[in-house]
């Protein structure tokens, strides 16, 4: 090809790098793009949850305990309004059953404003502000309803996303490191080291997961701070999350340690650690990326399950599992079904990660 001549589309395919081929294959996977977009939105909301929330998550509205979600309207009897609004909600008590009855008063409507001043907060505990993305100047705005203390479930769900989503990333990072290191050592050296590590893995895998989590979580002192509880839960989830990856890494290294490029690295004087980290593990990096993506929802479900059972994170820490703890009885499901809304976010997050993982798995072999 002469200098300056443009490369055709077919030629670009043959001269493209491995990562470029993976990216071209990945962008063609519509579900993976959708899942990745959803996850980006969720993580942005989690990072700036104070800004996106409508009020302080600890603020109690005793008059509106178990208030159902308020609907956003654009139309009323006067016609269409460019600015969305909500109607006033009034509470009455049934004189016979003493049940709370909430009715919509359509004579009073409260416009929703953007970038409105509201409850004060400290973003990342560093910057003080009171600007919220949207809200009302007076009245109430409960998009997801309220809990038994009248706290806004919408704001609490956004705050809970920060804990639940971050615990997946931190927990998977720890289990990923343990799986790669221990699996790499086991597969590369073999012998007594391999025997010891594999017996430990088999012992951990043989223990039922839920009882193990319950036993380890119950051992945490009740007087510990929420931060210590948080990191303890991450460590607990990581302790049992590395075994599957370690066995796969071991199998790959048993296959690759006799390859020519590995022998060339040994002859060149590379250390064992450098051979494992710089040559063997990157040779099947695509699988490691897919495993990393699919392990995050497993960690999120683990934290949610422990908190739902009352053995994980505890109030005042807010996570999706902690919020779902109130929805353990039949009465809640029947009378206050909006308390199950955090569970919808768990389902969406897990599906989004699975879609993303499927796309990465297909893109990992761009020549297929």
C-alpha positions in Angstrom: 0.0 0.0 0.0 1.4 3.4 -1.0 2.1 6.1 1.6 -1.0 8.3 2.2 -3.4 5.9 0.6 -6.5 5.4 2.8 -7.0 1.9 4.4 -10.2 0.2 3.3 -12.7 -1.2 5.9 -11.6 -4.8 5.2 -7.9 -3.9 5.6 -8.7 -2.0 8.9 -10.2 -5.3 10.2 -7.0 -7.3 9.5 -4.7 -4.7 11.0 -6.8 -3.9 14.1 -5.5 -4.8 17.5 -7.2 -7.3 19.8 -8.9 -4.6 21.9 -10.2 -2.9 18.8 -11.7 -6.1 17.5 -13.3 -6.7 20.9 -14.8 -3.2 21.0 -16.2 -3.6 17.4 -17.9 -6.9 18.4 -19.1 -5.5 21.8 -20.9 -2.4 20.3 -22.9 -4.7 18.1 -24.4 -6.4 21.2 -27.5 -4.3 21.9 -28.4 -5.8 25.2 -24.8 -5.3 26.4 -24.9 -1.7 25.4 -28.2 -1.3 27.2 -27.0 -3.0 30.3 -23.8 -0.9 30.4 -25.8 2.3 30.0 -28.1 1.4 32.8 -25.2 0.6 35.1 -23.5 3.9 34.2 -26.7 5.8 35.1 -27.0 3.8 38.4 -23.4 4.5 39.4 -23.7 8.2 38.6 -26.8 8.4 40.8 -25.1 6.5 43.5 -22.0 8.8 43.5 -24.2 11.9 43.6 -27.1 10.5 45.6 -27.3 13.5 47.9 -27.9 15.8 44.9 -30.5 13.5 43.2 -32.5 12.8 46.4 -35.4 15.0 47.3 -34.8 15.2 51.1 -32.8 14.0 54.0 -33.1 10.2 54.4 -33.4 10.5 58.2 -36.1 13.2 58.1 -39.3 11.8 59.6 -42.8 12.9 58.4 -44.9 11.4 61.2 -48.1 12.5 59.6 -47.3 10.5 56.4 -46.2 7.1 57.7 -46.8 4.5 55.1 -47.9 7.1 52.6 -48.3 5.6 49.1 -46.3 7.0 46.1 -47.5 10.3 44.7 -48.0 10.5 41.0 -46.5 13.2 38.8 -49.1 15.0 36.6 -49.0 17.3 33.6 -52.7 17.7 33.2 -55.5 18.9 35.5 -58.9 20.4 34.9 -57.3 23.6 33.6 -55.5 21.6 30.8 -51.8 20.9 30.1 -49.0 22.4 32.3 -45.4 22.5 31.1 -44.2 22.2 34.6 -45.0 18.9 36.3 -46.7 18.9 39.6 -48.2 16.7 42.4 -51.4 17.0 44.2 -51.8 17.5 48.0 -52.1 14.3 50.0 -54.4 14.3 53.1 -54.5 11.6 55.8 -57.6 10.5 57.6 -58.2 7.6 60.0 -61.0 5.0 59.7 -63.1 5.4 62.9 -63.7 1.6 63.0 -60.4 0.0 62.0 -58.1 3.0 62.7 -56.5 2.4 59.4 -54.7 5.3 57.7 -56.4 6.4 54.6 -54.7 8.8 52.2 -56.7 10.8 49.7 -55.6 13.1 46.9 -56.8 16.7 47.2 -57.0 17.9 43.6 -57.7 21.5 44.7 -54.1 22.0 45.7 -51.2 21.2 43.5 -47.5 21.7 44.1 -45.2 22.4 41.1 -41.9 20.5 40.8 -38.9 22.8 40.4 -35.4 21.8 39.2 -32.2 22.7 41.1 -34.2 23.7 44.1 -32.9 24.5 47.6 -33.9 21.8 50.2 -32.5 19.9 53.1 -28.8 20.5 53.6 -26.2 17.7 53.0 -22.5 17.1 52.7 -21.5 15.7 49.4 -19.0 12.8 50.0 -18.8 14.3 53.5 -16.6 17.1 52.0 -18.8 19.8 50.4 -21.8 21.4 52.1 -24.8 22.2 49.9 -28.6 22.3 49.8 -29.2 22.1 46.0 -31.3 19.1 44.9 -32.0 18.1 41.3 -35.8 18.6 41.8 -38.3 19.0 44.5 -41.3 21.1 45.7 -41.2 24.4 47.6 -44.0 23.4 49.8 -46.1 20.3 50.4 -44.8 16.8 50.0 -43.1 14.8 47.3 -43.0 11.1 47.9 -42.3 9.4 44.5 -41.8 6.0 46.1 -44.0 6.5 49.2 -42.8 6.4 52.8 -41.8 3.8 55.3 -43.2 3.2 58.8 -41.5 6.3 60.2 -42.6 8.6 57.3 -39.2 8.7 55.7 -39.0 9.3 51.9 -38.4 5.9 50.3 -37.2 7.5 47.0 -34.3 9.3 48.7 -33.4 6.3 50.8 -33.3 4.0 47.7 -30.8 6.4 46.0 -28.6 6.5 49.1 -28.9 2.7 49.4 -27.6 2.4 45.8 -24.2 3.8 46.9 -23.7 1.0 49.5 -25.1 -1.9 47.5 -23.3 -1.0 44.3 -20.0 -0.2 45.9 -20.0 -3.4 48.0 -20.1 -5.3 44.8 -17.1 -3.6 43.3 -15.0 -3.7 46.5 -15.9 -7.3 47.3 -15.2 -8.6 43.7 -11.9 -6.7 43.7 -10.8 -8.6 46.8 -12.0 -12.0 45.6 -10.5 -11.3 42.1 -7.1 -10.7 43.6 -7.3 -13.7 45.8 -8.5 -16.0 43.0 -5.8 -14.8 40.6 -2.9 -15.0 43.1 -3.8 -18.3 44.8 -5.0 -19.9 41.6 -1.9 -18.7 39.8 0.4 -20.1 42.5 -1.4 -23.4 42.5 -1.3 -23.9 38.8 2.2 -22.7 38.2 4.1 -24.4 41.0 2.0 -27.6 41.4 3.1 -30.2 43.9 2.5 -29.7 47.6 1.4 -26.1 47.2 -1.2 -27.1 44.6 -2.4 -29.9 46.8 -2.8 -27.6 49.9 -4.6 -24.8 48.0 -7.0 -27.2 46.2 -7.9 -28.9 49.5 -8.7 -25.5 51.0 -10.9 -24.6 48.0 -12.7 -27.9 48.2 -13.4 -27.4 51.9 -14.8 -23.9 51.4 -16.9 -25.0 48.4 -18.4 -27.9 50.4 -19.8 -25.5 53.1 -23.3 -24.3 52.4 -23.1 -20.6 51.4 -26.0 -19.1 53.3 -25.3 -20.9 56.7 -21.6 -19.8 56.3 -22.6 -16.2 55.7 -25.0 -16.3 58.6 -22.4 -17.7 61.0 -19.7 -15.2 60.1 -22.1 -12.3 60.1 -23.6 -13.2 63.4 -20.1 -13.2 64.9 -19.7 -9.5 64.3 -20.0 -7.4 67.5 -23.2 -5.4 67.8 -21.4 -2.4 69.0 -19.2 -2.0 65.9 -19.6 1.1 63.8 -21.4 1.0 60.5 -18.1 1.5 58.6 -16.5 -1.6 60.3 -19.7 -3.6 59.7 -19.5 -2.6 56.0 -16.0 -3.7 55.5 -16.5 -6.8 57.5 -19.4 -7.8 55.2 -17.1 -7.2 52.2 -14.4 -9.4 53.6 -17.0 -12.1 54.4 -18.3 -12.1 50.9 -14.8 -12.1 49.4 -13.7 -15.1 51.5 -16.1 -17.4 49.7 -16.1 -15.7 46.3 -12.6 -16.5 45.1 -12.7 -20.3 45.0 -14.3 -20.7 41.5 -12.0 -18.2 39.9 -9.0 -19.8 41.5 -9.8 -23.2 40.1 -10.3 -21.8 36.6 -7.0 -19.9 36.8 -5.2 -23.0 38.0 -6.5 -25.0 35.1 -5.5 -22.4 32.6 -2.0 -22.1 34.0 -1.5 -25.9 34.0 -2.1 -25.7 30.3 -0.1 -22.6 29.5 3.0 -23.0 31.7 4.7 -25.4 29.2 4.0 -23.1 26.2 7.0 -21.6 24.3 6.4 -18.0 25.4 6.5 -19.2 29.1 9.7 -21.1 28.5 11.3 -18.1 26.7 10.4 -15.9 29.7 12.1 -18.4 32.1 15.2 -18.5 29.9 15.3 -14.7 29.8 15.6 -14.7 33.6 12.1 -13.5 34.5 11.0 -14.3 38.1 8.1 -16.6 38.8 5.8 -13.8 39.9 6.5 -11.8 36.8 5.8 -14.8 34.6 2.5 -15.3 36.2 1.4 -11.7 36.3 2.9 -10.4 33.0 2.7 -13.4 30.7 0.3 -16.2 31.9 -2.7 -14.2 33.4 -2.9 -11.7 30.4 -3.0 -14.6 28.0 -6.6 -15.3 29.1 -7.5 -11.8 30.2 -10.8 -11.9 28.3 -12.1 -14.6 30.5 -11.0 -12.8 33.6 -12.9 -9.6 32.5 -16.1 -11.6 31.9 -15.7 -13.4 35.3 -15.2 -10.0 37.0 -18.3 -8.6 35.4 -20.5 -11.5 36.3 -19.3 -11.7 39.9 -20.4 -8.2 40.9 -24.1 -9.1 40.9 -23.4 -12.2 43.0 -21.8 -9.9 45.6 -24.7 -7.5 45.5 -27.2 -10.3 46.0 -25.1 -11.7 48.8 -25.1 -8.4 50.7 -28.9 -8.0 50.0 -29.6 -11.5 51.3 -27.6 -11.0 54.5 -29.2 -7.5 55.2 -32.7 -8.9 54.4 -32.2 -11.6 57.0 -31.0 -9.0 59.5 -27.4 -10.4 59.6 -25.7 -7.9 57.3 -25.6 -4.1 57.4 -27.7 -2.6 60.1 -29.5 0.8 60.5 -28.6 3.7 60.3 -26.7 2.3 57.3 -29.0 2.2 54.3 -28.6 -0.5 51.6 -31.2 -2.2 49.4 -31.1 -5.2 51.7 -31.7 -3.1 54.8 -34.7 -1.4 53.1 -36.1 -4.8 52.1 -35.9 -6.0 55.6 -39.2 -4.2 56.4 -40.9 -6.2 53.6 -40.5 -9.6 55.3 -44.1 -10.1 56.3 -47.3 -10.7 54.4 -48.9 -7.7 55.8 -46.4 -5.4 54.2 -46.7 -7.0 50.8 -50.5 -6.6 50.9 -50.9 -3.2 52.5 -47.7 -1.4 51.6 -46.3 -3.0 48.4 -44.2 0.1 47.6 -41.7 -1.0 50.2 -40.6 -3.7 47.7 -39.4 -1.0 45.2 -35.7 -1.4 46.3 -36.0 -5.0 45.2 -36.8 -3.9 41.7 -33.5 -2.0 41.6 -31.7 -5.1 42.7 -33.3 -7.1 39.8 -32.5 -4.4 37.3 -28.9 -4.2 38.4 -28.3 -7.9 38.3 -29.9 -8.2 34.8 -27.8 -5.2 33.6 -24.6 -6.9 34.8 -25.6 -10.2 33.1 -26.4 -8.4 29.8 -23.0 -6.7 30.0 -21.2 -9.9 30.9 -22.9 -11.7 27.9 -21.7 -8.9 25.6 -18.1 -9.1 26.9 -18.1 -12.9 26.6 -19.1 -12.7 23.0 -16.6 -9.9 22.3 -13.8 -11.8 24.0 -13.5 -14.0 20.8 -13.7 -11.4 18.0 -12.6 -13.9 15.4 -15.5 -16.2 16.1 
